[in-house]
Amino acid sequence: MSMLTVENLTHIYGEHTPFEKSAVHDISFQAEKGEIIGVIGHTGSGKSTLVQHFNGLLKPNSGRILLDGEDIWANPKEIRKIRFKIGLVFQYPEYQLFEDTVFEDIAFGPKNMGLDEAEIKERVLKTAKMLGIRDELLEKSPFDLSGGEKRRVAIAGVMAMMPKVIVFDEPTAGLDPAGRDLVLEKIKEYRDLTGALVFIVSHSMEDMAKTADRLLVMNKGELFMFDKPENVFKESRVLEEIGLSVPQITRVFCRLHDSGINVPDDIYTVESAIAAISPLLKKGGTANG
């Protein structure tokens, strides 16, 4: 059984009004425990609307979201409990920090779950360590931290609830390259430690190429592709037609391949590029078919 199943999901804003707009239409897919799924698409393609259905922030006009085979809206009065199982980290989550100390901010979610003080403390300390938040920062105000530290504190607050599914909406937005790599590394560590299903909404094709197990491509509110990164980025021209870029290394190799040079056309990371070129270099640099 898949951990998360989306069945024929449709969401219409302003239904039965002059401003009616279909944001996502008839989307179906399944996602498994332990996967990292990148959600990509041009601005307005329906990415954020889609993922806000996963934990019940939005309710489908039609279709269902199933967690471990159970409809999350089967009992609307219990939807709050679903949000402990499916966490959502919004874009720029550091703007949502509000407690007096870092410890209290990370502890906010576990407290709302009704956990005892010992369990709350254990989760806060464990999650802070996982995110590289030093012990001496826990009693500081979150507003005294650097931008990157604030981002990690906000992410820790969701991770401390230990959700089965966690959704990140542009988690690396506004960070420098080192900060982006650190956040993505910590997301992967969390997945490895917990087996959680992770969704990452992102505009960075490079980030998704090196992080995601599968890519879910949205276009005009519909599911356009859902496949492994190498299969998605191989369709670079199709992606560009719907307003998406591909990793630079993919673009280079596609052009080399189209020029008749005997290189693969499904390269999407620097590591895979090196692996593809190395045998050619050992043959004396001959790359022609």
PyMOL commands that set and color helices and strands:
alter all, ss='L'
color gray80, all
select helices_A, chain A and resi 47-51+76-85+93-96+102-112+117-130+135-137+142-144+147-159+177-194+205-211+229-233+236-241+248-258+270-282
alter helices_A, ss='H'
color red, helices_A
select strands_A, chain A and resi 4-13+21-31+36-40+62-67+70-71+86-89+165-169+197-201+214-219+222-227
alter strands_A, ss='S'
color yellow, strands_A
deselect
rebuild
show_as cartoon
